[in-house]
Amino acid sequence: MPVSKFRTMTTSLAMAAGLTLAALTAPVASAAPSTGSATGYDRCASPNFCLFENIDGQGRVIGLQGQRGTLPLDFDNITSSIRNRSGQIWSVYTGTNFTGRCLPVSATYTGNVTQYSLNDQISSARPGPCPA
């Protein structure tokens, strides 16, 4: 192979290798990474009153915007935590149709019901304070 052809081929290979290396090490423009789905209490969208299956806003969640004389069967007596994003006081009850023990929930409450000895006991909920 003539020397001039060899130099041209060597130079071309070196340039190709350099371009490949530059392409591999150059920063790639991309969209910001997704933060994924909301977790914990953040799954409760405003203006909902949310009941969570487990403590600290974990497990399944149900969002309410109006009174529920009886929670759905798959949510009756399983609430362990609450987040109130409705902007108003709500009341939760241990019995169906607003009977049994009543716990008023402040308009901005976020927390566990275990501290009130109501873990897995809530059966109904509605906006407004507990009856006097």
Secondary structure as UniProt FT lines:
FT   HELIX           3..25
FT   HELIX           40..43
FT   TURN            46..47
FT   STRAND          49..52
FT   HELIX           55..57
FT   STRAND          61..64
FT   TURN            73..77
FT   STRAND          81..84
FT   STRAND          90..93
FT   HELIX           96..98
FT   STRAND          102..105
FT   TURN            107..108
FT   STRAND          110..112
FT   HELIX           114..116
FT   TURN            119..120
FT   STRAND          124..127
//
